[in-house]
Amino acid sequence: MKVILLRLLSVASFLPYQVIVDGAHVERVIGVRDGSGQCICSMEIAHTYFPARSVEQLQSDFYNLTSYLQDQLNMIYNNQAHLTTTKTNLTNLSVRVKYAKAFGTHVDLDFQKLITDIHTVVSLANNISKNATTEDTKDMINDLIKKVNTMNTVVTTMEKYDKNNIMTAQREIISLRQKLQECEEAIALVTGTPAKSGPSSIGKCEHGGLLKVGSPQLVKLNWKGMNFKAGSWGKDFALGTKLRDHYWVFPLNKDERTLENYRLYSSYKRLLLYTPIREYTLKVGSKGVCDGCGQGAGVVFFNGSFFYNCFDSRALCKADPFSMRVSREDLEDPDPASFNNWFSYKGVKYQDIDLAGDEKGLWMIHATTTSNGKLVIKKVDPETLEVGMPWITSQTKDTLTNSFMICGVLYGTKRKNSTHEEIHFMYDTSNSRERNIQILLEKPLPTVQSLNYNPNDQKLYMFNDGYLVRYDVTFKAATAKRDGEVVAATEEHQDSAAESKEEPPRSVGDQQLDLANEEGSRADEEENSSPIPVIRREAITARGHLVGSQ
């Protein structure tokens, strides 16, 4: 330390002074005045000078910079999460836009309904205006009428300048279809020949089987998002159910195996708006095991309850969405169904047991080891969950991509290409007969996770890579009953076709098939499976059901 003596002039003794030493600022010090009047003070300083204030300033700046950096990092994290969400939404929109460009939009712009509703509001407002008691009330109602009339003009203009002419085209198509059907019915009355095709009466099987499937109607993405590819959806598949207007969506977890969460909607409008009346999670055990969960997308909603394959089990489960009760029944028949992804559909997992409903009741579609993987059909009692005797087909289950039931007839699908499925196989449980067919089924995305037919509206419901899709169907008209079998008017006898030497004209189905082949040439083609032979069977029956064949 250095000791420095300073002499300073001062008016009074013992007064503080400021001292500057080598440019460094020193605090005030106390001095003593000597006899000559000079102030003498002493102070000690270090060999080196420490810039305390500069360090404090640097420390403060460091803290400020650290805080600013943290704010910027938080902003980056938030932006990254926002970008991820935006990317997902854009991917979803790009898929929908791509499909809309390729196949057209299915948005229903019902301008006429809007105009009718507006006219109703104007009529009500005029009646209220006549009964108004004060001028203020009349002015308010007249102002409302002006706004409604302006809205009417806007809607009318929208309909007039609609570039796609969606509603106009739809009305013309409906009118033409009605005229065509009337002409066919008139011809049938005059000539005694039946109409070629048409809708069947709801709940009745007065037709000759499935003729064709309409274009896909892309409804929406499932409520869990596009990362949940597998699942099932639809309405209540029990004929005459009290819940015929209810819709349900049951996506599987990301493992494409576990059935755990579902939503129930009271109407189609609520389905589109994502406003369910019930969102339910099946009970999860204390050890993380889902006691009431199912597996696979073979679930079906039948007469107010869900029916599905219990998780990691051969048993059937029945879940009531209103009472929250889950019951189960082990399948103890001599030839039990396989489970745990042993005989699932081709391209999907854990759909060993597929439930279906139609005009005849509740069905279970599966395969067994005894049948060497052949597809087996059984009736299920929805009250007791007991299964009936089996119908055994010649088609192995793992060669089909999915199946559905109509009037006790099973229809199996196979992959044609990335844009089309082909309904190529049918089995009639009423007479144990099966045969090859060729009906194209267009699909928005490559994989069909589930496919079901609803007898209450005669539509097909498909869960297609996370998207909900439905279809209208057309049936063959029936001519007569022969040996208890409905004969299709469009079906020709094979012998007469073989005797004909001239090449028959190409049908609409053949043209559709050629079109599908052209569209699918750009997609990944699969190996064609060998055609299914028409087999004459010697049936072995028990209790009125086929249990085996030779």
Helices and strands as residue ranges (DSSP letters): E 2-9, E 16-21, E 24-30, E 32-33, E 38-45, H 52-103, H 111-130, H 135-160, H 166-191, E 197-198, E 210-213, E 217-221, E 231-235, E 247-251, E 258-259, E 261-265, H 268-272, E 278-281, E 294-295, E 300-302, E 305-309, E 316-319, E 326-329, E 354-358, E 361-367, E 374-380, E 391-396, G 397-399, E 402-406, E 409-415, E 420-428, E 433-442, E 448-454, E 459-464, E 467-476, E 478-482, E 485-488, H 494-499, H 508-520, E 539-542, E 545-549
